[in-house]
């Protein structure tokens, strides 16, 4: 029998239900299939309804299947989907940039639209490097970033990140060598006993200053940082005054400050930009966006560029040596523009702030005293729960226990989706989950989310207590 006869409707006749030609992360199993999604719920192919408490990866900020965004996408598709954006532009791209950058907030004046946060970070690094070439400082080649951070999966983005397990297979082969790291803003594990918040901030800023000096400030082109940490350690926040000190150092040495707001931006923390909460005088030279920018309706990312960088380019070649086939894609920009309009119309960023305050209190009341909950941290509707084996010593669980995955699996069994994280404490050990619901999740759905998460934790706690006692 020839190969054509071995297939039925394009599927091999001997394929089983669980086999897939898609290269999923796990090569041994196929993930559950989402058949449809509306609002804060996903419906699986089995018929199970799952409350999306993490909006995928903090992406679907206005929920799933919004009619206004769908209408905007259909309208754009009826006009033009694709243009080669080195040669042409679209109304959708221009209007999206105007919507975000009208009035040049914090000196940001241009937007470079791409299809992901990883592409955005690579683009930001190229902008930083070319900027110094344009202004006659080509010796600036070094990049400083922070430990316990994640900035994307492309080679340059992964090189400035410190997600140990994601980097591991590619060390010594693909990672950039002109990158070094300083301490994270991880008060739970790194703030000294009896050290004030201001003292902790000053110590971190001093460490960064000494790091710049050790590498020669004239050789450093950028410092890369998440205003609120994302996937690697679960919603790490900075001590008061830290970013004001960082901004002063970058200005002193002429180093560019790159904020990564792919996960924490677009209103997730209760302000449109997460850095807006870090004190007077704090602003980025470059800022990356993604995830919530397009709300999951289209692959979208962006770099927003400060006017001083644009002026540096204009005095030089006036040409950015970088492009992508699908940059500023018309349909993606139309979707993202529609998402911005929904945010503004329904005052959803304000809701992220107010409902975030409620969620913080609810999480602390429900989980703060539980046996294995070490810390609850975050801002707005972006909260991490770190789990530990011993609350007094902050000792993490052994990875073999799979504490995070026990939570994730039990939650899904009950109809709740949460975002997993492992290697929290040091890159190898540690467990956390992230709660990042849609900004327009209803009050009843918030209550349901909390109930399901409480029931999930209680089951896992009893399982783990039994395992520990057995040992």
C-alpha positions as CSV (number, residue, x, y, z in Angstrom):
1,X,0.0,0.0,0.0
2,X,1.5,3.4,-1.0
3,X,1.8,6.2,1.6
4,X,-1.2,8.1,0.2
5,X,-3.4,5.1,1.0
6,X,-2.1,4.9,4.6
7,X,-3.7,8.2,5.3
8,X,-7.2,9.2,6.0
9,X,-8.1,12.9,5.7
10,X,-4.4,13.8,6.2
11,X,-4.0,11.7,9.4
12,X,-2.0,8.5,9.5
13,X,-4.4,5.5,9.8
14,X,-2.3,4.0,12.6
15,X,-2.1,7.3,14.7
16,X,-3.7,7.1,18.1
17,X,-5.8,9.8,19.7
18,X,-2.9,11.0,21.9
19,X,-0.3,11.2,19.1
20,X,0.4,14.6,17.7
21,X,2.5,16.0,14.8
22,X,2.9,19.2,16.8
23,X,6.2,19.5,18.6
24,X,4.9,20.2,22.0
25,X,7.3,20.9,24.9
26,X,6.8,17.3,26.2
27,X,7.6,14.8,23.5
28,X,5.9,12.1,25.6
29,X,2.4,13.6,26.1
30,X,0.0,15.9,24.4
31,X,-1.5,18.8,26.4
32,X,-5.2,19.1,27.0
33,X,-7.0,20.6,24.0
34,X,-8.9,23.9,24.4
35,X,-12.0,23.8,22.2
36,X,-13.3,27.3,22.9
37,X,-12.8,30.2,25.3
38,X,-15.1,33.1,26.3
39,X,-14.5,35.7,29.0
40,X,-12.6,34.1,31.9
41,X,-13.4,30.5,31.0
42,X,-11.9,27.9,28.6
43,X,-13.9,24.9,27.5
44,X,-11.8,21.8,27.0
45,X,-12.4,19.2,24.3
46,X,-13.7,16.9,27.1
47,X,-16.4,19.5,27.9
48,X,-14.8,20.6,31.1
49,X,-14.9,24.4,31.8
50,X,-11.7,25.8,33.3
51,X,-11.5,29.2,35.0
52,X,-8.4,30.9,33.6
53,X,-6.8,32.5,36.7
54,X,-3.5,33.3,34.9
55,X,-4.8,34.3,31.4
56,X,-2.4,31.8,29.9
57,X,0.9,33.5,30.6
58,X,-0.6,36.8,31.8
59,X,-1.8,37.5,28.3
60,X,-5.6,37.6,27.9
61,X,-6.0,40.8,29.9
62,X,-9.6,41.5,28.8
63,X,-10.6,37.8,28.7
64,X,-11.2,35.6,25.7
65,X,-13.4,36.1,22.6
66,X,-14.1,39.8,23.1
67,X,-16.6,40.9,20.4
68,X,-15.1,44.4,19.8
69,X,-11.6,43.0,19.2
70,X,-12.9,40.4,16.9
71,X,-14.8,43.0,14.9
72,X,-11.7,45.2,14.6
73,X,-9.7,42.2,13.4
74,X,-12.3,41.3,10.8
75,X,-12.4,44.9,9.6
76,X,-8.7,45.0,9.2
77,X,-8.6,41.7,7.4
78,X,-11.2,43.1,4.9
79,X,-8.8,46.0,4.2
80,X,-5.2,44.7,4.3
81,X,-3.6,41.9,6.3
82,X,0.1,42.0,5.3
83,X,2.4,44.8,4.0
84,X,6.2,44.8,3.8
85,X,6.7,47.3,6.5
86,X,10.2,48.3,5.4
87,X,8.5,49.8,2.4
88,X,5.0,50.5,3.6
89,X,2.9,51.3,6.7
90,X,-0.7,50.8,7.7
91,X,-3.3,52.9,9.4
92,X,-3.6,50.3,12.1
93,X,0.1,50.5,13.0
94,X,0.2,54.3,13.0
95,X,-3.0,54.6,15.2
96,X,-1.7,52.0,17.7
97,X,1.6,53.9,18.1
98,X,-0.4,57.2,18.5
99,X,-2.7,55.6,21.0
100,X,0.2,54.4,23.2
101,X,2.6,57.3,22.7
102,X,0.4,60.3,22.3
103,X,2.0,63.1,24.2
104,X,5.4,61.2,24.4
105,X,4.8,59.7,27.9
106,X,8.1,59.7,29.9
107,X,9.9,60.9,26.7
108,X,9.0,57.7,24.8
109,X,8.3,58.8,21.2
110,X,8.5,55.8,18.8
111,X,7.2,52.2,18.8
112,X,8.7,49.2,17.0
113,X,6.0,46.5,16.7
114,X,7.0,42.8,16.5
115,X,5.3,39.5,17.2
116,X,6.5,38.5,20.6
117,X,8.3,39.7,23.8
118,X,11.4,37.8,22.8
119,X,11.6,39.6,19.5
120,X,11.0,42.9,21.4
121,X,14.0,42.2,23.7
122,X,16.3,41.3,20.8
123,X,15.2,44.5,19.0
124,X,15.8,46.6,22.1
125,X,19.3,45.2,22.5
126,X,20.0,46.0,18.8
127,X,18.6,49.5,19.3
128,X,20.9,50.0,22.3
129,X,24.0,48.8,20.5
130,X,23.4,50.7,17.3
131,X,22.6,53.9,19.3
132,X,26.1,53.9,20.7
133,X,27.6,53.2,17.2
134,X,25.6,56.2,15.9
135,X,26.8,58.6,18.6
136,X,30.4,57.5,18.4
137,X,30.8,55.2,21.4
138,X,31.2,51.8,19.7
139,X,33.2,50.5,22.7
140,X,30.1,50.1,24.7
141,X,29.4,46.4,24.2
142,X,28.7,45.0,27.7
143,X,25.2,44.3,29.1
144,X,24.3,44.0,32.7
145,X,21.1,42.2,33.8
146,X,19.8,40.6,37.0
147,X,19.7,37.1,38.4
148,X,16.3,35.4,38.8
149,X,15.0,37.1,35.6
150,X,13.6,36.1,32.3
151,X,13.6,38.1,29.2
152,X,12.6,35.8,26.4
153,X,13.6,32.6,24.5
154,X,15.5,34.0,21.4
155,X,19.3,33.8,21.7
156,X,20.0,37.4,22.8
157,X,16.9,37.6,25.0
158,X,17.8,34.3,26.7
159,X,21.4,35.5,27.1
160,X,20.3,38.5,29.2
161,X,17.9,36.3,31.2
162,X,18.9,34.0,34.0
163,X,16.3,31.3,33.9
164,X,18.7,28.4,34.7
165,X,16.7,25.5,33.2
166,X,15.9,27.3,29.9
167,X,19.5,28.4,29.5
168,X,21.2,25.1,30.5
169,X,21.2,23.2,27.2
170,X,22.6,26.2,25.3
171,X,25.4,27.4,27.6
172,X,28.8,27.5,26.0
173,X,27.2,27.2,22.6
174,X,24.7,29.9,21.9
175,X,24.7,32.3,24.8
176,X,26.3,35.8,24.4
177,X,29.5,36.2,26.5
178,X,29.2,40.0,27.0
179,X,26.6,39.7,29.7
180,X,27.0,39.8,33.5
181,X,24.5,39.7,36.3
182,X,23.7,41.4,39.6
183,X,21.4,40.4,42.5
184,X,17.7,40.4,42.0
185,X,15.2,42.4,44.0
186,X,14.3,39.4,46.1
187,X,13.6,40.7,49.6
188,X,12.1,37.4,50.9
189,X,15.5,35.6,50.5
190,X,18.1,38.3,50.2
191,X,17.1,41.2,52.5
192,X,19.2,41.1,55.7
193,X,17.6,40.7,59.1
194,X,16.8,44.1,60.6
195,X,17.7,45.8,57.2
196,X,15.3,48.5,56.3
197,X,13.6,48.6,52.9
198,X,15.6,51.8,52.1
199,X,18.8,50.1,53.3
200,X,18.2,47.1,51.1
201,X,17.5,49.3,48.1
202,X,20.7,51.3,48.8
203,X,22.8,48.0,49.0
204,X,21.4,46.8,45.7
205,X,22.2,50.1,44.0
206,X,25.7,50.1,45.5
207,X,26.2,46.6,44.1
208,X,25.1,47.7,40.7
209,X,27.5,50.8,40.9
210,X,30.4,48.6,41.8
211,X,29.5,46.2,39.0
212,X,29.5,49.0,36.5
213,X,32.8,50.2,37.7
214,X,34.3,46.7,37.6
215,X,33.4,46.3,33.9
216,X,34.3,50.0,33.1
217,X,31.2,52.2,32.8
218,X,32.4,53.4,29.4
219,X,32.1,49.8,28.2
220,X,28.5,49.2,29.4
221,X,25.7,49.8,27.0
222,X,22.6,48.8,29.0
223,X,21.1,47.5,32.2
224,X,18.1,45.2,31.7
225,X,15.5,44.8,34.3
226,X,11.9,43.7,35.0
227,X,10.1,46.3,37.1
228,X,8.1,43.4,38.5
229,X,9.7,40.1,38.0
230,X,7.8,37.5,36.0
231,X,8.0,33.8,35.4
232,X,11.4,33.0,36.9
233,X,10.7,33.7,40.5
234,X,7.1,34.9,40.6
235,X,6.3,38.6,40.8
236,X,9.4,40.0,42.5
237,X,9.0,43.6,43.4
238,X,11.7,46.2,44.1
239,X,12.3,48.0,47.4
240,X,11.3,51.6,47.6
241,X,14.0,53.9,46.0
242,X,15.8,51.1,44.1
243,X,14.8,52.3,40.6
244,X,15.4,55.9,41.4
245,X,19.0,54.9,42.3
246,X,19.3,52.8,39.2
247,X,18.1,55.7,37.0
248,X,20.7,58.0,38.7
249,X,23.5,55.5,38.0
250,X,22.5,55.0,34.4
251,X,22.4,58.8,33.8
252,X,25.7,59.2,35.6
253,X,27.5,56.7,33.4
254,X,25.6,57.2,30.2
255,X,24.2,53.7,30.3
256,X,20.8,52.9,28.8
257,X,18.1,51.5,31.1
258,X,15.9,48.8,29.4
259,X,12.7,47.9,31.2
260,X,11.2,44.5,30.3
261,X,7.4,44.9,30.8
262,X,6.4,42.1,28.6
263,X,4.6,40.3,31.4
264,X,4.1,43.0,34.0
265,X,3.0,45.9,31.7
266,X,-0.1,46.9,29.8
267,X,-1.9,47.6,33.1
268,X,-1.2,44.3,34.8
269,X,0.2,46.0,38.0
270,X,-2.5,48.7,38.2
271,X,-0.8,51.4,36.1
272,X,-0.3,51.2,32.3
273,X,3.5,50.9,32.8
274,X,4.6,49.0,35.8
275,X,7.6,51.4,36.3
276,X,5.2,54.3,36.9
277,X,4.9,53.1,40.6
278,X,8.7,53.3,41.2
279,X,8.9,57.0,42.1
280,X,9.6,60.4,40.6
281,X,12.3,60.5,37.9
282,X,12.1,56.9,36.9
283,X,11.8,56.2,33.2
284,X,13.2,53.8,30.6
285,X,15.4,54.5,27.6
286,X,13.8,51.5,26.0
287,X,10.9,49.4,27.2
288,X,9.7,46.1,25.9
289,X,6.0,45.1,25.8
290,X,4.1,41.9,24.7
291,X,1.6,39.5,26.1
292,X,-1.1,41.9,27.3
293,X,-0.4,44.3,24.5
294,X,-2.4,42.2,22.0
295,X,-4.4,40.5,24.7
296,X,-3.8,37.1,23.1
297,X,-5.9,38.1,20.0
298,X,-2.8,38.3,17.8
299,X,0.9,37.7,18.4
300,X,2.2,41.1,19.4
301,X,5.2,42.7,21.0
302,X,6.8,46.1,21.0
303,X,9.8,48.2,21.9
304,X,9.0,51.8,22.9
305,X,12.0,54.1,22.3
306,X,12.9,57.3,24.2
307,X,13.3,60.4,22.1
308,X,17.0,60.8,23.0
309,X,17.7,57.5,21.2
310,X,15.7,58.6,18.2
311,X,17.7,61.9,18.1
312,X,20.9,59.9,18.3
313,X,19.9,57.9,15.3
314,X,18.7,60.9,13.3
315,X,22.1,62.6,13.8
316,X,23.8,59.5,12.4
317,X,22.6,57.1,9.7
318,X,18.9,57.7,10.5
319,X,18.3,54.0,9.7
320,X,17.6,51.1,12.1
321,X,19.5,48.1,10.8
322,X,16.9,45.5,11.8
323,X,13.5,44.3,10.6
324,X,11.2,41.3,10.7
325,X,8.9,40.0,8.0
326,X,5.8,40.4,10.2
327,X,6.8,43.5,12.1
328,X,3.9,45.9,12.6
329,X,1.5,43.4,11.0
330,X,-1.7,45.1,10.2
331,X,-4.0,42.6,11.8
332,X,-1.9,42.3,15.0
333,X,-1.8,46.1,15.3
334,X,-5.6,46.4,14.8
335,X,-6.2,43.8,17.5
336,X,-3.8,45.5,19.9
337,X,-5.4,48.9,19.2
338,X,-8.9,47.4,20.0
339,X,-7.5,46.0,23.2
340,X,-6.3,49.5,24.3
341,X,-9.7,50.9,23.5
342,X,-11.4,48.3,25.7
343,X,-9.0,49.0,28.5
344,X,-9.8,52.7,28.4
345,X,-13.5,52.4,27.8
346,X,-14.1,50.0,30.7
347,X,-11.5,51.6,33.0
348,X,-9.9,48.2,33.3
349,X,-6.5,49.5,34.5
350,X,-8.2,51.2,37.4
351,X,-10.0,47.9,38.1
352,X,-6.6,46.1,38.0
353,X,-5.5,48.4,40.8
354,X,-8.6,48.3,42.9
355,X,-9.4,44.6,42.5
356,X,-5.7,43.9,42.9
357,X,-5.8,45.4,46.4
358,X,-8.8,43.1,47.2
359,X,-6.9,40.1,45.8
360,X,-3.8,40.8,47.8
361,X,-5.9,40.9,51.0
362,X,-7.9,37.8,50.1
363,X,-4.7,35.8,49.3
364,X,-3.0,36.8,52.5
365,X,-6.1,36.0,54.6
366,X,-6.6,32.6,52.9
367,X,-3.0,31.4,52.5
368,X,-0.7,33.6,54.6
369,X,-0.7,31.2,57.6
370,X,-0.7,27.9,55.6
371,X,2.1,25.5,56.4
372,X,3.9,25.6,53.1
373,X,3.2,29.2,51.9
374,X,6.4,31.2,52.3
375,X,5.5,34.5,50.7
376,X,2.7,36.2,48.7
377,X,4.0,39.1,46.6
378,X,3.1,41.2,43.6
379,X,1.1,44.2,42.5
380,X,-2.3,44.8,40.8
381,X,-3.5,41.6,39.3
382,X,-0.1,40.0,39.2
383,X,0.5,37.8,42.3
384,X,3.0,35.1,43.1
385,X,2.8,32.6,45.9
386,X,6.1,31.0,46.8
387,X,5.9,27.6,48.5
388,X,8.6,26.3,51.0
389,X,9.2,23.2,53.0
390,X,10.0,25.1,56.2
391,X,8.5,28.6,56.8
392,X,11.1,29.4,59.5
393,X,14.2,28.6,57.5
394,X,12.6,29.2,54.0
395,X,14.0,25.9,52.9
396,X,12.6,25.0,49.5
397,X,11.2,21.6,48.6
398,X,13.3,19.1,46.6
399,X,12.4,19.3,42.9
400,X,11.5,15.6,42.9
401,X,8.5,16.4,45.1
402,X,7.0,18.5,42.2
403,X,5.1,20.7,44.6
404,X,4.2,23.3,42.0
405,X,3.0,20.7,39.5
406,X,0.9,19.0,42.3
407,X,-0.8,22.4,42.6
408,X,-1.2,22.9,38.9
409,X,-2.5,19.4,38.3
410,X,-5.0,19.4,41.2
411,X,-6.2,22.9,40.2
412,X,-6.9,21.8,36.6
413,X,-8.7,18.7,37.8
414,X,-11.0,21.1,39.7
415,X,-11.4,23.4,36.8
416,X,-8.8,26.1,37.5
417,X,-5.7,27.2,35.5
418,X,-2.8,28.7,37.3
419,X,0.7,29.6,36.0
420,X,3.5,27.3,37.3
421,X,7.1,28.1,38.3
422,X,10.0,26.0,39.6
423,X,13.6,26.7,40.5
424,X,12.3,29.8,42.3
425,X,14.9,30.0,45.1
426,X,18.1,29.5,43.2
427,X,17.3,28.3,39.7
428,X,17.2,24.6,40.8
429,X,15.0,24.4,43.9
430,X,11.9,26.3,44.8
431,X,8.2,26.4,43.8
432,X,5.7,29.1,43.0
433,X,2.6,29.8,41.1
434,X,1.4,33.0,39.5
435,X,-2.2,34.4,39.7
436,X,-2.9,36.8,36.8
437,X,-6.6,36.9,35.9
438,X,-8.3,39.1,33.3
439,X,-8.8,42.7,34.5
440,X,-12.6,42.3,33.8
441,X,-13.1,39.0,35.6
442,X,-16.3,39.4,37.5
443,X,-16.5,39.6,41.3
444,X,-18.2,36.2,41.4
445,X,-15.4,34.7,39.3
446,X,-12.8,36.1,41.6
447,X,-14.6,34.4,44.5
448,X,-14.8,31.2,42.6
449,X,-11.1,31.4,41.7
450,X,-10.2,31.9,45.4
451,X,-12.4,29.0,46.5
452,X,-10.9,26.6,43.9
453,X,-7.4,27.6,44.8
454,X,-8.0,27.1,48.5
455,X,-9.5,23.7,47.9
456,X,-6.6,22.8,45.6
457,X,-4.0,23.9,48.2
458,X,-5.6,22.0,51.0
459,X,-5.5,18.7,49.0
460,X,-1.9,19.2,48.1
461,X,-0.9,20.2,51.6
462,X,-2.4,17.0,53.0
463,X,-0.7,14.9,50.4
464,X,2.7,16.5,51.1
465,X,2.3,16.2,54.9
466,X,1.6,12.5,54.4
467,X,4.7,12.1,52.2
468,X,6.9,14.0,54.6
469,X,5.6,12.1,57.6
470,X,6.2,8.8,55.8
471,X,9.9,9.8,55.3
